[in-house]
Amino acid sequence: GYLAPASQMARQTIRGLEALEVDWIVSTSTSCLAAVQHDYPRLLRAEPAWAARAAAVAAKVIDLARFIDRHAPNRPGARDALEAVTIHDTCQSKHALGIGLEIRRLLQAVGYAVVEAPPSGECCGFGGSFSFDHPEVAQRMRRRKLAAFAETGAEVVCVDNPGCLLHLRCGPRVPGAPQPMHLAELLARSTGP
């Protein structure tokens, strides 16, 4: 709804990212990635010069899982067998960006046992401002999601969106629920100290 401030922020972000002069911009936040790839070009479409700049930046921005999956084909094998991990397919990852298989391949490649949790792709309750606007509903959704993760027997739930990660970590403990961790944390853990 706040198109003028959003457009101003988009321009500012585009300027900053252009100044990096890099081939790729790897994001660990799928919400931010979706904003740059999808929202910025739409937001600035009435301004052709800015729309072109937005599209150029959008083409360089990539999520961590997809980047490693595409650009590091010779990943080292697993050190040792690591714990069982289930995956929270966040709304942005699954529905807006089509990310999912890459995360599973990466985790398996470094030694994690991936255990699927139904219902995959269902919102955890974060939903951007939804968790602030409707905290009771958001906490019910969180509890339901964590209970589903607990049923898998996994020790960790992998999350690639910092907002979802914080939402799943905060609030009352759900018995047996696995520890929420970001994909980057799990990949770092797999390489050892």
ROMAR-177126 format. One record per residue (C-alpha): x, y, z; residue number from 1; chain. Coordinates in Angstrom, 1 decimal. Each point is the difference from the previous one (the first is absolute). Layout:
      X      Y      Z  nr kette
      X      Y      Z NUM     A
...
This chain:
      X      Y      Z  nr kette
    0.0    0.0    0.0   1     A
    2.9    2.4    0.6   2     A
    1.2    0.1   -3.6   3     A
    2.0    3.3    0.2   4     A
    2.2   -1.0    3.0   5     A
    0.3   -3.6   -1.4   6     A
    1.2    1.4   -3.3   7     A
    2.5    2.2    1.7   8     A
    1.3   -2.9    2.1   9     A
    0.2   -2.2   -3.2  10     A
    2.1    2.7   -1.8  11     A
    2.3    0.4    3.0  12     A
    0.5   -3.8    0.2  13     A
    0.6   -0.3   -3.7  14     A
    2.6    2.8    0.2  15     A
    1.8   -1.8    2.8  16     A
    0.0   -3.4   -1.7  17     A
    1.1    1.5   -3.3  18     A
    3.0    1.6    1.8  19     A
    1.3   -3.5    1.0  20     A
    1.1   -0.8   -3.5  21     A
   -0.2   -3.8    0.5  22     A
   -1.2   -2.9   -2.1  23     A
   -2.4   -1.3    2.7  24     A
   -1.8    1.3    3.1  25     A
   -0.7   -3.0    2.2  26     A
   -2.9    0.4    2.4  27     A
   -0.7   -1.9    3.2  28     A
   -3.5    1.5    0.2  29     A
   -2.6   -1.2   -2.4  30     A
   -2.3    2.9    0.9  31     A
    2.6    2.5   -1.0  32     A
    0.8   -2.0   -3.1  33     A
   -3.6   -0.1   -1.1  34     A
   -0.3    3.7    0.5  35     A
    3.0    0.8   -2.2  36     A
   -0.8   -2.6   -2.7  37     A
   -3.8    0.4   -0.2  38     A
   -1.2    3.2    1.8  39     A
    2.6    2.5   -1.1  40     A
   -0.4   -0.5   -3.8  41     A
   -3.8    0.2    0.4  42     A
    0.2    3.0    2.4  43     A
    2.2    2.0   -2.5  44     A
   -1.6   -1.2   -3.2  45     A
   -1.5    3.5   -0.8  46     A
    3.6    1.4    0.0  47     A
    1.8   -1.8   -2.9  48     A
    3.6    0.9    1.1  49     A
   -0.6   -1.2    3.5  50     A
   -1.9   -3.0   -1.1  51     A
    3.0   -1.0   -2.1  52     A
    2.3    0.5    2.9  53     A
   -2.3   -2.0    2.3  54     A
    0.0   -2.8   -2.5  55     A
    3.8    0.0   -0.3  56     A
    0.4   -0.2    3.8  57     A
   -2.7   -2.6    0.2  58     A
    1.9   -2.2   -2.4  59     A
    3.1    0.0    2.3  60     A
   -1.8   -0.8    3.3  61     A
   -0.2   -3.6    0.9  62     A
   -0.8   -2.0    3.1  63     A
    2.7   -1.9    1.9  64     A
   -1.3   -3.5   -0.8  65     A
   -0.5    0.6   -3.7  66     A
    3.4    1.7   -0.3  67     A
    1.9   -2.8    1.7  68     A
   -2.0   -2.6   -1.9  69     A
    0.8    1.6   -3.4  70     A
    3.5    1.4    0.5  71     A
    1.7   -2.5    2.3  72     A
   -0.5   -3.3   -1.7  73     A
    3.1   -1.5    1.6  74     A
   -1.1    0.3    3.6  75     A
    1.9   -2.1    2.5  76     A
   -1.8   -3.1    1.2  77     A
   -1.3   -0.5    3.4  78     A
    2.5   -0.1    2.9  79     A
   -2.1   -2.2    2.3  80     A
   -3.6   -0.9    0.2  81     A
   -1.7    3.0    1.5  82     A
   -3.4    0.3    1.7  83     A
   -3.4   -0.3   -1.6  84     A
   -1.4    3.2   -1.4  85     A
   -3.5    0.9   -1.2  86     A
   -0.6    3.0   -2.2  87     A
   -2.5    2.9    0.3  88     A
   -0.7    1.0   -3.6  89     A
   -0.7    3.6    0.7  90     A
   -2.8    1.8   -2.0  91     A
    2.4    2.2   -1.8  92     A
    2.4   -2.8   -0.9  93     A
   -2.6   -2.5   -1.2  94     A
   -2.7    2.2   -1.6  95     A
    1.8    3.2   -1.1  96     A
    3.5   -1.4   -0.8  97     A
   -0.5   -3.7   -0.7  98     A
    2.8   -1.0    2.4  99     A
   -0.1   -3.3    1.8 100     A
    1.9   -2.8   -1.8 101     A
    3.2    1.9    0.2 102     A
   -0.2    0.2    3.8 103     A
   -0.6   -3.8    0.3 104     A
    2.9   -0.8   -2.4 105     A
    2.4    2.2    1.9 106     A
   -0.9   -1.4    3.4 107     A
    0.2   -3.6   -1.2 108     A
    3.3    0.7   -1.8 109     A
    1.7    1.2    3.2 110     A
   -1.3   -2.9    2.1 111     A
   -3.4    0.9    1.5 112     A
   -2.8   -2.5   -0.1 113     A
   -3.0    2.0   -1.4 114     A
   -3.3   -1.0    1.4 115     A
   -3.1    1.4   -1.7 116     A
   -2.7    1.6    2.2 117     A
   -3.6    0.3   -1.1 118     A
   -1.5    2.4   -0.8 119     A
    2.8    1.4   -2.0 120     A
   -0.3    3.6   -1.2 121     A
   -2.6    1.0    2.6 122     A
    0.6    3.4    1.7 123     A
    1.6    0.0    3.4 124     A
   -1.9    3.1    1.0 125     A
    2.7    2.6   -0.6 126     A
   -1.3    1.5   -3.3 127     A
    1.8    3.3    0.3 128     A
   -2.2    2.3    2.0 129     A
   -2.6   -2.7    0.5 130     A
    1.7   -1.3    3.2 131     A
   -0.2    3.6    1.4 132     A
   -3.5    0.8   -1.2 133     A
   -1.5   -3.4    1.1 134     A
    2.3   -1.4    2.7 135     A
   -2.5   -2.5    1.4 136     A
   -0.6   -1.6   -3.4 137     A
    3.7    0.1   -0.8 138     A
    0.9   -1.8    3.2 139     A
   -2.6   -2.7   -0.7 140     A
    1.4   -0.5   -3.5 141     A
    3.5   -0.1    1.5 142     A
   -1.0   -2.6    2.6 143     A
   -1.7   -2.2   -2.7 144     A
    3.1    0.2   -2.2 145     A
    2.4   -0.8    2.8 146     A
   -2.2   -3.0    1.0 147     A
    0.2   -1.3   -3.5 148     A
    3.8    0.4    0.0 149     A
    0.1   -1.9    3.4 150     A
   -1.8   -2.9   -1.6 151     A
    2.9   -0.5   -2.4 152     A
    2.5   -0.8    2.8 153     A
    2.5    2.4   -1.6 154     A
    2.3    1.9    2.4 155     A
    0.1    3.1   -2.2 156     A
   -2.4    1.9   -2.3 157     A
    1.8    1.8   -2.8 158     A
   -1.4    3.4   -0.9 159     A
    1.3    2.4   -2.7 160     A
   -2.0    3.1    1.0 161     A
    1.2    2.0    3.0 162     A
   -3.5    1.3    0.8 163     A
   -1.4   -3.6    0.1 164     A
    3.0   -1.1    2.0 165     A
   -0.5    2.6    2.7 166     A
   -3.7   -0.7    0.1 167     A
    0.6   -3.8    0.4 168     A
    2.6    0.6    2.7 169     A
   -2.1    2.5    2.0 170     A
   -2.9   -1.0    2.1 171     A
   -0.9   -2.8    2.3 172     A
    2.0   -3.3   -0.4 173     A
   -1.9   -2.7   -1.8 174     A
    0.9   -3.4    1.4 175     A
    2.3   -2.1   -2.2 176     A
    0.3    2.8   -2.6 177     A
    3.3    0.1   -1.8 178     A
    2.3    3.0    0.3 179     A
   -0.5    2.6   -2.8 180     A
    3.2    0.9   -1.8 181     A
    0.8    1.9   -3.2 182     A
    1.3   -1.9   -3.0 183     A
    3.3    2.0    0.3 184     A
    0.4   -1.2    3.6 185     A
   -0.5   -3.6   -1.0 186     A
    2.5    0.2   -2.9 187     A
    2.6    1.7    2.2 188     A
   -0.6   -2.7    2.7 189     A
    0.6   -2.7   -2.5 190     A
    3.5    1.2   -0.9 191     A
    1.2   -0.4    3.6 192     A
    1.7    2.4    2.4 193     A
